[in-house]
Amino acid sequence: MLFVVVEHDSGAVDEVGLELASTGRRIATELGVSPEAILIGPGANDAVAALAAHGVDRAHVVEHPQLRSYSPDAYAAAITQLMAAHEPEAVLASGSEKGNEVLAHVAARTDLPMAANCTEVTTGDDWTLTRMRWGGSLLEEAQLHAPTKLLTLAPHAFETAQLDDGDEVEVQRFEPQFDDGATYARVVDHEARGGGVSLASAPVVVSGGRGVGSADGFAMVEELAGLLSGAVGCSRVATNNGWRSHSDQVGQTGTKIAPQLYIACGISGATQHWVGCKDAKNILAINTDPEAPLVTRGNYAVIGNLHEVLPAVVAEVRRRKGV
C-alpha cells in the first residue's frame, strides 16, 4: 500500500490535499498497490467523503485525545505506528509547513531519508525525483533510496484528477498508543483572521509592496481585491514596515499562492517573492520600473505609478460591474 497524509481543516480538504490524493493514486497504480489516506484531527470523518472521487481506496481515521489539536510529535508518532502495522511502500504528504514538519518527524523516528517539495516523481527500483531547493530558486534531480519512501509534494506542482466513478472509501479507525511524554509541542490557541477570501485559495490576489508607500496606501489594493472577489497580499517589505500582517505576505517566508490572476502593485519581485507567486496562472505587474523582475517575468505589465493606475482600474471595474 501507499499512504497519503491528507491535511484538512475541520473536515474540509483544500485543493493541495486533493492534488496529493490524486498523485498518490497515480503512483500507487504504477506500484500495483492500494492508495490509502491517513486523516488526523477533529473533523477527519467529514474529510473522508471528499477523497472518494480522487482515488483513495481506504482511509485510516486516527483518533486520540492528544490529537484534538495539532502536535507534530503526536502526529508523527501516530503515522509511525501505522507504518509499522502496514509496511507501506511510501508515505506522501503535502509540501506545506505542516506536511513538511510532520514528515520530518516521521523520518527522524524511522531513520529513513525524506525528500521535501517534490515537483516530479518517477517510480522504479530507486525513485527519481525533481524537487525545489533554495526556496524554489533551483530544481534538483535526485534519487531516493529507501525501503519506505518518504516525500512531500510541492503545492500546485501536480494536477488534481477526479474520477467519474469513485467508489466509497473504506474507513478504518486507529487509536495510537502514546507515552506520557510523547508530546513536546502542540497548538493551544488559534488567532482568528479577519473575514474574506483565504490568501492561499483565492482565485484573484492583489498585492502591494514598497511602492504602495504606507499602510493607508493599501486602501486602493483592498478596494480592487474586493471588487474582484479576491484576497489582499503583500511583499516582505510591507510586512517589515508594519503596513500589513505577516499572514498577508506572499513569498518564500510567507504564503505560496496559485490564483488565476495575481496583480502585483509596486512590487519589484525579488527571488523570495517570486517563489511565492510563480504558480499563478496570470501575473499582472504594475510598476514604474520596466526592468523590475516581476515586470519581465509576468504575463502582463503596466508601466506607471500605481497611485494613478489603480484608481483608473478600480473606476473601470466599477463601471463594468455597474457598482
C-alpha positions as CSV (number, residue, x, y, z in Angstrom):
1,M,0.0,0.0,0.0
2,L,0.9,3.7,-0.3
3,F,-0.1,6.2,2.4
4,V,-1.0,9.8,1.7
5,V,-1.3,12.1,4.8
6,V,-4.1,14.4,3.9
7,E,-4.5,17.6,5.8
8,H,-7.9,19.1,6.4
9,D,-9.5,22.0,8.3
10,S,-12.2,20.6,10.5
11,G,-13.1,18.1,7.7
12,A,-12.6,20.4,4.7
13,V,-9.9,19.2,2.3
14,D,-8.3,22.0,0.1
15,E,-7.0,21.8,-3.4
16,V,-3.5,20.9,-2.3
17,G,-4.9,17.9,-0.4
18,L,-6.8,16.8,-3.4
19,E,-3.6,17.1,-5.5
20,L,-1.9,14.9,-3.0
21,A,-4.7,12.2,-3.2
22,S,-4.7,12.2,-7.0
23,T,-1.0,12.0,-7.3
24,G,-0.9,9.3,-4.6
25,R,-3.3,7.2,-6.7
26,R,-1.2,7.6,-9.8
27,I,1.9,6.5,-8.0
28,A,0.1,3.6,-6.2
29,T,-1.2,2.4,-9.6
30,E,2.3,2.4,-11.0
31,L,3.5,0.3,-8.0
32,G,0.5,-2.0,-8.1
33,V,-0.6,-1.2,-4.6
34,S,-3.6,0.5,-3.0
35,P,-3.7,4.2,-2.2
36,E,-4.8,4.8,1.4
37,A,-5.2,8.1,3.3
38,I,-4.3,9.0,6.8
39,L,-6.6,11.6,8.4
40,I,-5.8,13.0,11.8
41,G,-7.6,15.6,13.9
42,P,-11.1,16.8,14.6
43,G,-13.4,16.5,11.5
44,A,-11.4,13.7,10.0
45,N,-14.6,11.7,9.4
46,D,-16.0,14.5,7.3
47,A,-12.9,14.6,5.2
48,V,-13.3,11.1,4.0
49,A,-16.1,11.8,1.6
50,A,-14.0,14.3,-0.4
51,L,-11.4,11.6,-1.2
52,A,-13.6,9.1,-2.9
53,A,-13.6,11.0,-6.2
54,H,-9.8,11.3,-6.1
55,G,-8.9,7.7,-5.9
56,V,-8.4,6.8,-2.3
57,D,-9.4,3.2,-1.5
58,R,-9.2,3.3,2.3
59,A,-9.0,6.0,4.9
60,H,-7.3,5.4,8.3
61,V,-9.0,7.8,10.7
62,V,-6.7,8.4,13.6
63,E,-8.4,9.2,16.9
64,H,-6.9,10.1,20.3
65,P,-7.4,12.8,22.9
66,Q,-3.9,14.1,22.3
67,L,-4.7,14.7,18.6
68,R,-7.5,17.1,19.3
69,S,-5.1,19.9,18.5
70,Y,-2.1,19.9,16.1
71,S,1.1,18.4,17.6
72,P,3.9,17.4,15.2
73,D,5.3,14.9,17.7
74,A,1.9,13.2,18.2
75,Y,1.0,13.2,14.5
76,A,4.4,11.7,13.7
77,A,4.1,9.0,16.4
78,A,0.6,8.0,15.1
79,I,1.9,7.8,11.5
80,T,4.9,5.8,12.5
81,Q,2.7,3.3,14.3
82,L,0.5,2.9,11.2
83,M,3.7,2.4,9.1
84,A,4.9,-0.4,11.5
85,A,1.5,-2.1,11.3
86,H,1.1,-1.9,7.5
87,E,4.6,-1.5,6.0
88,P,3.7,0.8,3.1
89,E,5.8,1.3,0.0
90,A,5.8,5.0,0.5
91,V,4.3,7.8,2.6
92,L,3.4,11.1,0.9
93,A,2.4,14.4,2.4
94,S,1.8,17.9,1.1
95,G,4.7,20.2,1.0
96,S,3.0,22.6,3.3
97,E,4.6,23.9,6.6
98,K,2.6,21.2,8.5
99,G,3.2,18.4,6.0
100,N,7.0,19.0,5.8
101,E,7.2,19.3,9.6
102,V,5.3,16.1,10.4
103,L,7.1,14.0,7.8
104,A,10.5,15.3,9.0
105,H,9.5,14.0,12.5
106,V,8.5,10.7,10.9
107,A,11.8,10.4,9.1
108,A,13.7,11.1,12.4
109,R,11.6,8.4,14.2
110,T,12.1,5.8,11.5
111,D,15.7,6.7,10.5
112,L,14.6,7.0,6.9
113,P,15.6,9.7,4.3
114,M,12.9,12.2,3.4
115,A,12.7,14.3,0.2
116,A,10.8,17.6,0.5
117,N,8.9,19.7,-2.0
118,C,9.0,17.4,-5.0
119,T,7.7,18.6,-8.3
120,E,8.1,15.3,-10.3
121,V,8.1,11.7,-9.1
122,T,9.2,8.7,-11.3
123,T,9.0,5.3,-9.7
124,G,11.3,2.4,-10.2
125,D,13.8,0.4,-8.2
126,D,15.0,3.7,-7.0
127,W,12.7,6.7,-7.3
128,T,13.9,9.7,-9.4
129,L,12.6,13.0,-8.0
130,T,12.7,16.6,-9.1
131,R,12.5,18.8,-6.0
132,M,12.7,22.5,-5.2
133,R,15.8,23.7,-3.4
134,W,16.9,27.1,-2.0
135,G,13.4,28.4,-1.6
136,G,12.4,27.3,-5.1
137,S,15.1,29.2,-6.9
138,L,16.5,26.0,-8.4
139,L,15.4,22.5,-9.2
140,E,17.4,19.4,-8.1
141,E,17.1,15.9,-9.7
142,A,17.8,13.2,-7.1
143,Q,17.3,9.5,-6.5
144,L,15.6,8.3,-3.3
145,H,17.0,5.0,-1.9
146,A,14.9,3.7,1.0
147,P,12.8,0.6,1.9
148,T,9.9,3.0,2.5
149,K,9.9,6.3,0.6
150,L,9.1,9.5,2.5
151,L,8.4,12.6,0.4
152,T,6.3,15.7,0.3
153,L,4.8,17.2,-2.9
154,A,5.2,20.9,-3.7
155,P,1.8,22.6,-3.6
156,H,0.3,23.2,-7.0
157,A,3.0,21.2,-8.8
158,F,0.7,18.3,-9.6
159,E,-2.7,18.1,-11.3
160,T,-5.9,17.1,-9.5
161,A,-7.6,14.2,-11.2
162,Q,-11.2,13.5,-10.4
163,L,-12.7,10.0,-11.1
164,D,-16.2,9.7,-12.6
165,D,-17.0,6.6,-10.7
166,G,-15.1,6.8,-7.4
167,D,-16.0,4.0,-5.1
168,E,-17.0,4.6,-1.5
169,V,-13.9,4.9,0.8
170,E,-13.5,2.2,3.3
171,V,-12.8,3.6,6.8
172,Q,-10.6,2.0,9.4
173,R,-10.3,3.6,12.8
174,F,-6.9,3.7,14.5
175,E,-6.1,4.8,18.1
176,P,-2.3,5.2,18.6
177,Q,-0.6,4.5,21.9
178,F,1.3,7.5,23.4
179,D,3.7,7.7,26.3
180,D,3.0,10.5,28.8
181,G,5.9,12.5,27.4
182,A,5.3,11.9,23.8
183,T,4.0,15.4,23.0
184,Y,6.5,18.2,23.4
185,A,4.7,20.9,21.4
186,R,1.1,21.4,20.4
187,V,-1.2,24.2,19.3
188,V,-3.0,25.6,22.3
189,D,-4.9,28.5,20.7
190,H,-5.8,30.0,17.3
191,E,-5.9,33.7,16.5
192,A,-8.9,34.3,14.2
193,R,-8.2,36.0,10.9
194,G,-10.4,38.7,9.6
195,G,-13.2,37.8,7.2
196,G,-12.8,37.5,3.5
197,V,-11.2,35.1,1.0
198,S,-8.3,33.0,2.1
199,L,-5.0,34.1,0.5
200,A,-3.9,30.5,-0.3
201,S,-7.1,29.6,-2.1
202,A,-8.3,32.9,-3.6
203,P,-8.8,32.9,-7.4
204,V,-7.5,36.5,-7.5
205,V,-4.8,38.0,-5.3
206,V,-3.9,41.7,-5.3
207,S,-0.7,42.5,-3.5
208,G,1.1,45.7,-2.6
209,G,4.8,46.3,-2.0
210,R,7.2,49.2,-1.3
211,G,5.5,51.3,-4.0
212,V,2.2,51.5,-2.1
213,G,4.1,53.8,0.3
214,S,2.2,53.3,3.6
215,A,-0.5,51.2,5.4
216,D,-3.1,53.7,4.2
217,G,-2.0,53.2,0.7
218,F,-3.4,49.6,0.9
219,A,-6.9,51.0,0.8
220,M,-6.7,51.0,-3.1
221,V,-5.4,47.5,-3.1
222,E,-8.2,46.3,-0.8
223,E,-10.8,48.0,-2.9
224,L,-9.6,46.3,-6.1
225,A,-9.4,43.0,-4.4
226,G,-12.9,43.3,-3.1
227,L,-14.3,44.2,-6.5
228,L,-12.6,41.1,-7.9
229,S,-13.7,38.8,-5.1
230,G,-10.1,38.3,-4.3
231,A,-7.6,38.4,-1.4
232,V,-5.1,41.1,-0.4
233,G,-1.4,40.1,-0.2
234,C,1.8,42.0,0.3
235,S,5.6,41.7,-0.1
236,R,8.0,41.3,2.8
237,V,8.8,45.0,2.7
238,A,5.2,45.8,3.6
239,T,5.3,43.3,6.4
240,N,8.6,44.6,7.8
241,N,7.4,48.2,7.7
242,G,4.3,47.2,9.7
243,W,1.9,48.0,6.9
244,R,0.4,44.5,6.8
245,S,0.3,41.4,8.9
246,H,2.7,38.6,8.2
247,S,-0.3,36.4,7.3
248,D,-0.8,38.6,4.2
249,Q,2.8,38.0,3.0
250,V,3.3,36.2,-0.3
251,G,6.7,34.6,-0.8
252,Q,9.3,32.1,0.4
253,T,8.7,33.1,4.1
254,G,5.0,33.8,3.6
255,T,2.2,32.1,1.7
256,K,2.7,30.4,-1.7
257,I,-0.2,31.0,-3.9
258,A,-1.6,29.8,-7.3
259,P,-4.5,32.1,-8.2
260,Q,-5.9,32.5,-11.7
261,L,-4.8,36.2,-11.6
262,Y,-2.1,37.8,-9.5
263,I,-1.9,41.6,-9.6
264,A,1.4,42.9,-8.1
265,C,1.3,46.6,-7.3
266,G,4.6,48.3,-6.6
267,I,6.5,45.0,-6.0
268,S,9.9,44.6,-7.8
269,G,9.7,40.8,-7.4
270,A,12.9,39.5,-5.7
271,T,13.5,35.8,-5.8
272,Q,11.9,35.3,-2.4
273,H,8.6,36.9,-3.6
274,W,8.8,35.1,-7.0
275,V,8.9,31.8,-5.2
276,G,5.5,32.5,-3.6
277,C,3.7,33.7,-6.7
278,K,5.2,31.9,-9.7
279,D,2.4,29.3,-9.9
280,A,-0.2,32.0,-10.6
281,K,-1.8,31.3,-14.0
282,N,-1.5,35.0,-15.0
283,I,0.6,37.7,-13.4
284,L,0.0,41.4,-13.9
285,A,2.7,43.7,-12.6
286,I,2.1,47.5,-12.0
287,N,5.4,49.2,-11.6
288,T,7.3,52.3,-12.6
289,D,10.4,50.2,-13.4
290,P,10.2,48.4,-16.8
291,E,13.1,46.2,-15.8
292,A,11.7,45.0,-12.4
293,P,11.8,41.2,-12.2
294,L,8.0,40.8,-11.9
295,V,7.6,43.1,-14.9
296,T,9.9,41.0,-17.1
297,R,8.7,37.6,-15.8
298,G,4.9,38.4,-15.6
299,N,2.4,37.8,-18.4
300,Y,1.3,41.5,-18.4
301,A,2.6,44.7,-17.2
302,V,1.5,48.3,-16.8
303,I,4.4,50.7,-16.5
304,G,3.3,53.6,-14.4
305,N,2.6,55.0,-10.9
306,L,0.3,52.6,-9.1
307,H,-1.3,55.6,-7.4
308,E,-2.5,56.7,-10.8
309,V,-3.1,53.3,-12.3
310,L,-5.1,51.6,-9.5
311,P,-7.8,54.3,-9.3
312,A,-8.3,54.1,-13.1
313,V,-8.5,50.3,-12.9
314,V,-11.0,50.5,-10.0
315,A,-13.1,53.0,-11.8
316,E,-13.3,50.8,-14.9
317,V,-14.1,47.7,-12.9
318,R,-16.9,49.6,-11.1
319,R,-18.2,50.8,-14.5
320,R,-18.3,47.3,-16.0
321,K,-19.9,45.8,-12.9
322,G,-22.4,48.6,-12.6
323,V,-21.4,49.4,-9.0
